[in-house]
C-alpha cells in the first residue's frame, strides 16, 4: 500500500501517535474535518479549471497570415 508516498508502517505509526496524542474520541472529528477540507479544495480547483478552460476557449484566436 502506498498512500502519499508512505508505506503501511508509516501510516500505522502516524495513526498510533495521533491516537496517543489526541485520544481515540478526537480522531473521527479530525478525519471529518480533513474530508470536508479535501472536498472543498477539490470543488475550488474544479471550478477554477472550468473557468480557465472557458476563458481559453472563448479567447479570440490569432488571425491567420493567409495571403
TORKOLVO-688946 format. One record per atom (N, C-alpha, C): residue number from 0; residue in three letters; x negated, z negated, y negated. Coordinates in steps of 0.02 Angstrom, whole numbers, padded with zeros to 5 digits, always signed. Each point is the difference from the previous one (the first is absolute). Layout:
{seq:NUM	type:ala	u:X	w:Z	v:Y}
...
//
This chain:
{seq:0	type:unk	u:-00042	w:+00000	v:+00059}
{seq:0	type:unk	u:+00042	w:+00000	v:-00059}
{seq:0	type:unk	u:-00045	w:+00000	v:-00062}
{seq:1	type:unk	u:+00015	w:+00043	v:-00048}
{seq:1	type:unk	u:-00040	w:+00005	v:-00060}
{seq:1	type:unk	u:+00047	w:+00005	v:-00059}
{seq:2	type:unk	u:+00006	w:-00054	v:-00037}
{seq:2	type:unk	u:+00045	w:-00003	v:-00057}
{seq:2	type:unk	u:-00042	w:-00014	v:-00062}
{seq:3	type:unk	u:+00000	w:+00046	v:-00048}
{seq:3	type:unk	u:-00039	w:-00007	v:-00061}
{seq:3	type:unk	u:-00074	w:-00008	v:+00015}
{seq:4	type:unk	u:-00024	w:+00031	v:+00053}
{seq:4	type:unk	u:-00071	w:-00004	v:+00018}
{seq:4	type:unk	u:-00019	w:-00066	v:+00033}
{seq:5	type:unk	u:+00049	w:-00040	v:+00020}
{seq:5	type:unk	u:-00013	w:-00064	v:+00032}
{seq:5	type:unk	u:+00022	w:+00004	v:+00073}
{seq:6	type:unk	u:-00036	w:-00034	v:+00042}
{seq:6	type:unk	u:+00017	w:-00003	v:+00071}
{seq:6	type:unk	u:+00048	w:-00057	v:+00014}
{seq:7	type:unk	u:+00018	w:-00007	v:+00062}
{seq:7	type:unk	u:+00047	w:-00051	v:+00022}
{seq:7	type:unk	u:-00027	w:-00070	v:-00015}
{seq:8	type:unk	u:-00064	w:-00011	v:+00014}
{seq:8	type:unk	u:-00029	w:-00066	v:-00011}
{seq:8	type:unk	u:+00002	w:-00020	v:-00073}
{seq:9	type:unk	u:-00016	w:+00046	v:-00045}
{seq:9	type:unk	u:+00001	w:-00016	v:-00071}
{seq:9	type:unk	u:+00071	w:-00016	v:-00024}
{seq:10	type:unk	u:+00049	w:+00038	v:+00023}
{seq:10	type:unk	u:+00070	w:-00013	v:-00020}
{seq:10	type:unk	u:+00023	w:-00068	v:+00025}
{seq:11	type:unk	u:-00015	w:-00016	v:+00062}
{seq:11	type:unk	u:+00018	w:-00065	v:+00027}
{seq:11	type:unk	u:-00034	w:-00057	v:-00037}
{seq:12	type:unk	u:-00063	w:+00009	v:-00018}
{seq:12	type:unk	u:-00036	w:-00051	v:-00038}
{seq:12	type:unk	u:+00033	w:-00012	v:-00068}
{seq:13	type:unk	u:+00018	w:+00054	v:-00034}
{seq:13	type:unk	u:+00034	w:-00007	v:-00065}
{seq:13	type:unk	u:+00067	w:-00036	v:+00008}
{seq:14	type:unk	u:+00038	w:+00017	v:+00052}
{seq:14	type:unk	u:+00064	w:-00033	v:+00011}
{seq:14	type:unk	u:-00008	w:-00075	v:+00015}
{seq:15	type:unk	u:-00051	w:-00017	v:+00040}
{seq:15	type:unk	u:-00012	w:-00071	v:+00016}
{seq:15	type:unk	u:-00020	w:-00038	v:-00063}
{seq:16	type:unk	u:-00045	w:+00028	v:-00040}
{seq:16	type:unk	u:-00022	w:-00034	v:-00062}
{seq:16	type:unk	u:+00059	w:-00007	v:-00048}
{seq:17	type:unk	u:+00041	w:+00053	v:-00007}
{seq:17	type:unk	u:+00058	w:-00003	v:-00044}
{seq:17	type:unk	u:+00049	w:-00054	v:+00023}
{seq:18	type:unk	u:+00009	w:-00005	v:+00065}
{seq:18	type:unk	u:+00045	w:-00052	v:+00026}
{seq:18	type:unk	u:-00027	w:-00070	v:-00014}
{seq:19	type:unk	u:-00065	w:-00009	v:+00008}
{seq:19	type:unk	u:-00030	w:-00065	v:-00013}
{seq:19	type:unk	u:+00002	w:-00018	v:-00074}
{seq:20	type:unk	u:-00010	w:+00049	v:-00044}
{seq:20	type:unk	u:-00003	w:-00014	v:-00072}
{seq:20	type:unk	u:+00070	w:-00010	v:-00029}
{seq:21	type:unk	u:+00046	w:+00046	v:+00016}
{seq:21	type:unk	u:+00066	w:-00001	v:-00032}
{seq:21	type:unk	u:+00053	w:-00034	v:+00042}
{seq:22	type:unk	u:-00010	w:-00007	v:+00064}
{seq:22	type:unk	u:+00050	w:-00029	v:+00043}
{seq:22	type:unk	u:+00045	w:+00053	v:+00029}
{seq:23	type:unk	u:+00028	w:-00013	v:+00058}
{seq:23	type:unk	u:+00040	w:+00051	v:+00034}
{seq:23	type:unk	u:+00065	w:+00017	v:-00036}
{seq:24	type:unk	u:+00025	w:-00043	v:-00043}
{seq:24	type:unk	u:+00063	w:+00013	v:-00035}
{seq:24	type:unk	u:-00008	w:+00050	v:-00057}
{seq:25	type:unk	u:-00060	w:+00006	v:-00028}
{seq:25	type:unk	u:-00011	w:+00044	v:-00057}
{seq:25	type:unk	u:-00017	w:+00072	v:+00021}
{seq:26	type:unk	u:-00022	w:+00010	v:+00061}
{seq:26	type:unk	u:-00022	w:+00067	v:+00023}
{seq:26	type:unk	u:+00057	w:+00051	v:-00005}
{seq:27	type:unk	u:+00061	w:-00014	v:+00023}
{seq:27	type:unk	u:+00054	w:+00051	v:-00008}
{seq:27	type:unk	u:+00015	w:+00016	v:-00073}
{seq:28	type:unk	u:-00005	w:-00050	v:-00043}
{seq:28	type:unk	u:+00012	w:+00012	v:-00072}
{seq:28	type:unk	u:-00053	w:+00047	v:-00028}
{seq:29	type:unk	u:-00064	w:-00011	v:+00017}
{seq:29	type:unk	u:-00053	w:+00044	v:-00023}
{seq:29	type:unk	u:+00008	w:+00071	v:+00028}
{seq:30	type:unk	u:+00020	w:+00004	v:+00063}
{seq:30	type:unk	u:+00010	w:+00066	v:+00031}
{seq:30	type:unk	u:+00057	w:+00037	v:-00034}
{seq:31	type:unk	u:+00053	w:-00035	v:-00017}
{seq:31	type:unk	u:+00057	w:+00031	v:-00034}
{seq:31	type:unk	u:-00021	w:+00025	v:-00069}
{seq:32	type:unk	u:-00038	w:-00041	v:-00037}
{seq:32	type:unk	u:-00024	w:+00021	v:-00066}
{seq:32	type:unk	u:-00046	w:+00060	v:+00005}
{seq:33	type:unk	u:-00043	w:+00001	v:+00050}
{seq:33	type:unk	u:-00046	w:+00056	v:+00010}
{seq:33	type:unk	u:+00040	w:+00063	v:+00017}
{seq:34	type:unk	u:+00051	w:-00006	v:+00040}
{seq:34	type:unk	u:+00043	w:+00057	v:+00016}
{seq:34	type:unk	u:+00037	w:+00027	v:-00060}
{seq:35	type:unk	u:+00025	w:-00045	v:-00042}
{seq:35	type:unk	u:+00034	w:+00021	v:-00062}
{seq:35	type:unk	u:-00049	w:+00036	v:-00046}
{seq:36	type:unk	u:-00061	w:-00026	v:-00006}
{seq:36	type:unk	u:-00050	w:+00032	v:-00042}
{seq:36	type:unk	u:-00017	w:+00069	v:+00025}
{seq:37	type:unk	u:-00012	w:+00007	v:+00065}
{seq:37	type:unk	u:-00017	w:+00065	v:+00028}
{seq:37	type:unk	u:+00057	w:+00049	v:-00008}
{seq:38	type:unk	u:+00061	w:-00022	v:+00009}
{seq:38	type:unk	u:+00058	w:+00043	v:-00009}
{seq:38	type:unk	u:+00005	w:+00025	v:-00072}
{seq:39	type:unk	u:-00008	w:-00045	v:-00048}
{seq:39	type:unk	u:+00004	w:+00021	v:-00070}
{seq:39	type:unk	u:-00060	w:+00044	v:-00019}
{seq:40	type:unk	u:-00058	w:-00014	v:+00027}
{seq:40	type:unk	u:-00059	w:+00042	v:-00013}
{seq:40	type:unk	u:+00010	w:+00070	v:+00026}
{seq:41	type:unk	u:+00027	w:+00007	v:+00061}
{seq:41	type:unk	u:+00014	w:+00066	v:+00028}
{seq:41	type:unk	u:+00052	w:+00036	v:-00042}
{seq:42	type:unk	u:+00051	w:-00035	v:-00022}
{seq:42	type:unk	u:+00052	w:+00031	v:-00041}
{seq:42	type:unk	u:-00029	w:+00027	v:-00065}
{seq:43	type:unk	u:-00043	w:-00039	v:-00033}
{seq:43	type:unk	u:-00030	w:+00021	v:-00063}
{seq:43	type:unk	u:-00046	w:+00060	v:+00012}
{seq:44	type:unk	u:-00041	w:-00002	v:+00051}
{seq:44	type:unk	u:-00046	w:+00056	v:+00013}
{seq:44	type:unk	u:+00039	w:+00063	v:+00020}
{seq:45	type:unk	u:+00054	w:-00007	v:+00037}
{seq:45	type:unk	u:+00041	w:+00057	v:+00017}
{seq:45	type:unk	u:+00033	w:+00030	v:-00062}
{seq:46	type:unk	u:+00026	w:-00042	v:-00043}
{seq:46	type:unk	u:+00030	w:+00024	v:-00062}
{seq:46	type:unk	u:-00051	w:+00035	v:-00045}
{seq:47	type:unk	u:-00060	w:-00028	v:-00005}
{seq:47	type:unk	u:-00052	w:+00032	v:-00040}
{seq:47	type:unk	u:-00020	w:+00067	v:+00030}
{seq:48	type:unk	u:-00005	w:+00004	v:+00065}
{seq:48	type:unk	u:-00018	w:+00064	v:+00032}
{seq:48	type:unk	u:+00054	w:+00052	v:-00013}
{seq:49	type:unk	u:+00063	w:-00020	v:+00004}
{seq:49	type:unk	u:+00054	w:+00047	v:-00015}
{seq:49	type:unk	u:-00003	w:+00024	v:-00072}
{seq:50	type:unk	u:-00013	w:-00045	v:-00047}
{seq:50	type:unk	u:-00004	w:+00019	v:-00070}
{seq:50	type:unk	u:-00059	w:+00047	v:-00013}
{seq:51	type:unk	u:-00058	w:-00014	v:+00030}
{seq:51	type:unk	u:-00057	w:+00044	v:-00009}
{seq:51	type:unk	u:+00013	w:+00069	v:+00030}
{seq:52	type:unk	u:+00030	w:+00001	v:+00059}
{seq:52	type:unk	u:+00016	w:+00064	v:+00032}
{seq:52	type:unk	u:+00049	w:+00040	v:-00042}
{seq:53	type:unk	u:+00051	w:-00035	v:-00026}
{seq:53	type:unk	u:+00049	w:+00034	v:-00043}
{seq:53	type:unk	u:-00032	w:+00027	v:-00063}
{seq:54	type:unk	u:-00046	w:-00038	v:-00030}
{seq:54	type:unk	u:-00033	w:+00022	v:-00061}
{seq:54	type:unk	u:-00046	w:+00060	v:+00014}
{seq:55	type:unk	u:-00034	w:-00002	v:+00056}
{seq:55	type:unk	u:-00044	w:+00056	v:+00018}
{seq:55	type:unk	u:+00041	w:+00062	v:+00015}
{seq:56	type:unk	u:+00055	w:-00007	v:+00036}
{seq:56	type:unk	u:+00041	w:+00057	v:+00018}
{seq:56	type:unk	u:+00034	w:+00031	v:-00061}
{seq:57	type:unk	u:+00016	w:-00040	v:-00050}
{seq:57	type:unk	u:+00035	w:+00025	v:-00058}
{seq:57	type:unk	u:-00047	w:+00022	v:-00056}
{seq:58	type:unk	u:-00065	w:-00010	v:+00008}
{seq:58	type:unk	u:-00047	w:+00020	v:-00052}
{seq:58	type:unk	u:-00005	w:+00076	v:-00003}
{seq:59	type:unk	u:-00009	w:+00027	v:-00059}
{seq:59	type:unk	u:-00005	w:+00073	v:-00006}
{seq:59	type:unk	u:-00064	w:+00025	v:+00034}
{seq:60	type:unk	u:+00005	w:+00057	v:+00030}
{seq:60	type:unk	u:-00057	w:+00028	v:+00034}
{seq:60	type:unk	u:-00042	w:+00041	v:-00048}
{seq:61	type:unk	u:-00062	w:+00012	v:+00018}
{seq:61	type:unk	u:-00043	w:+00040	v:-00042}
{seq:61	type:unk	u:+00025	w:+00073	v:-00002}
{seq:62	type:unk	u:-00005	w:+00032	v:-00057}
{seq:62	type:unk	u:+00020	w:+00070	v:-00002}
{seq:62	type:unk	u:-00052	w:+00042	v:+00039}
{seq:63	type:unk	u:+00024	w:+00048	v:+00035}
{seq:63	type:unk	u:-00045	w:+00041	v:+00039}
{seq:63	type:unk	u:-00034	w:+00051	v:-00045}
{seq:64	type:unk	u:-00060	w:+00019	v:+00018}
{seq:64	type:unk	u:-00039	w:+00047	v:-00039}
{seq:64	type:unk	u:+00008	w:+00071	v:+00026}
{seq:65	type:unk	u:+00060	w:+00021	v:+00011}
{seq:65	type:unk	u:+00013	w:+00067	v:+00024}
{seq:65	type:unk	u:+00000	w:+00049	v:-00058}
{seq:66	type:unk	u:-00039	w:+00051	v:+00006}
{seq:66	type:unk	u:-00003	w:+00051	v:-00054}
{seq:66	type:unk	u:+00005	w:+00068	v:+00030}
//
